[in-house]
Amino acid sequence: MQNPPDSSSSVHQTHSDPECGFRVGKRVHWIGDTRRIGTVKYVGPVEGFSGTWVGVDWDNEGDGKHDGSHNGVKYFDARGLKTASFVRPHNLSSGISLLQALEVRYRTVSTKEEEDLKELDLTGNLLAEWNDVGIICKALPFLAALNLSCNSLSPDITTMPQLNNIRILVLNHTGVIWKQVEMLKDSLPCIEELHLLGNKLREITAVSTTAVQGFDFLRCLNLEDNYIADWAEILKLSQLKSLEQLFLNKNDLNRIWYPDYGTTHKLDNGCESLDKNPMPFNTLQCLLLGGNKIEDLDSIDSLNSFPNLVDIRLSENPIADIGKGGVPRFVLIARLAKVETLNGSEVSPRERKDSEIRYVRLVMSKFHDNPEEITRLHPRFAELKKIHGIEDERPLTGATGPQKMASGLISVSLKCVGASIGEKPPVMKKLPATTTVGKLKNLCQSFFKLKSVKPVLFLQEEDSPLPILLEDDMASLIELGVGNESTILVNEES
């Protein structure tokens, strides 16, 4: 029989047919492909075709052929234009029920190891009801970690029992929203890790106040790969008393800030009262912000206000991409006073010292005698000058041009790595810190006698996992973080 074509118009009344074994809301897979999984949205007749049909909305785009319509009649609403199919019941399977699986596995002769099971991965199964999740957890009294990723679970969580032993719950790609998370809170009194990756979350909807309450033992919250754009939503998590790790990679955040704390209010008797809420994000140690849209240094500086924050990820943001007007790693380290791990790489004491000194020199070279502008744009400048004993550099009276020039020279090692360039020994050169990338490229062609090769330059830093491309020909070496005894790799344009 031909497949029903795509169309649109009025919504057809939804049917259920108990005789065919399927009901609306049930999770199913194609009988010949267990990876083709979907949700039943309609059971009943389809105009122009005999017998009973099951309307399935498949999880993966392209597994279907239409949007739930046929001949101008809308039988059900599908997620996409080609996620739906009308299927004969004998071509679908709802798998073995959880009750049957538990009966087979745990109520026959079971081993001590099975009874003491502590981790269970149910990724990509046909789970649809939270009641079934509760049954599993009750049958496994020692279960501490449960992974329900890639299951389409019902929004009804009212039937969940107390799950006192669950410490880790993974709900990646389940379509869960924060209101459901709030409903789960009372059932998971001891939860320590909660993973909500890839759920298209846009907001954090606290139930009773502006801030999320409870979750007293939650140490790690994973909200990666969602659609959160407003930092105000993240601030609703600021009172979680045990939160140590917050993963926000691959969202749409373009600005961050630390909330006001310790605000005073005038009381009726004329006295002042101080807010008694705990310090925001008081226990937070790790904040991952990679792959967002952060592009301002004020956001970076605000991270210094987080009391215990030492592990930060900013990669794949405009502010950390020199090619998009961002700043090099050494500037981020210098501005972040407490960071110990940046973008997954440890900041050693030596790298911190070098970064801070280079940063001070950079600011001094750009702003000269404009202290007001320095104070406004570089909050740590005066502090870093004092820490490292750096004095303002002023030329001596009567100093000659060469003497002034020598004070701004840096020693760099130039190392060829291009495949067609051939093996050439590294070259040590003293260059003015104001030398531009374009000028250095021309010099490299002369140093290494490169006639037909267009050089591409990279800054190789000792504590950085990958070399940094120096692609702005107009930028000076000091602006890009090239300091004394730096290594610059000379590659060839591909």
ZILIN-V582702 format. One line per field, one symbol per residue. ss: DSSP state (a for helix, b for strand, c for the rest). burial: b if it has 16 or more other ideal C-beta (glycine too) atoms within 10 Angstrom, else e. Layout:
ss: ???
burial: ???
This chain:
ss: ccccccccccbcccccbaaacbccccbbbbccbbbbbbbbbbbbccccccccbbbbbbcccccccbccbbccbbcccccccccbbbbcaaabbccccaaaaaaaaacccccaaaacccbbbccccccccaaaaaaaaaacccccbbbccccccccccccccccccccbbbcccccccaaaaaaaaaacccccbbbccccccccccccccccccccccccbbbccccccccaaaaacccccccccbbbccccccccccccccccbbbcccccbbbcccccccccccbbbccccccccaaaaaaaaacccccbbbccccaaacaaaccccaaaaaaacccccbbccbbccaaaaaaaaaaaaaaaaaaacccaaaaaaacccaaaaaaaaccccccccccccaaaaaaacbbbbbbbbccccccccccbbbbbbcccbaaaaaaaaaaacccccccbbbbbbcccccccbbbcccccbcccccccccbbbbbbbcc
burial: eeebeeeeeeebeeeeeeebebebebbbbbeeeeebbbbbbbbbebeeeeebbbbbbbbeeebbbbbbbbeebbbbebbbebbbbbbebeebeeeeebeeebeeeeeeeeeeeeeebeeeebebbbbbbbebbbbbbebbeebbbbbbbbbbbeeebeebeebebbbbbbbbbbbbbbebbbbbbebbeebbbbbbbbbebbbbebeeeebbebbebbbbbbbbbbebbebebbbbbbbbeebbbbbbbbbebbebebbebeeeeeeeeeeeeeeeeeebbbebbbbbbbbbebbebebbbbbbebeebbbbbbbbbebbebeeebbbbbbbbbbbeebeebbebebeeebbebbbbbbbbbbbeeeeeeeeebeeebebbeebbeeeeeeeeeeeeeeeeeeeeeeeebebebbbebeebeebeebebebebebbbebbbebbbebbebeebebbbbbebebbeebbbbeeeeebbbbbbbbeebbbbbbbee
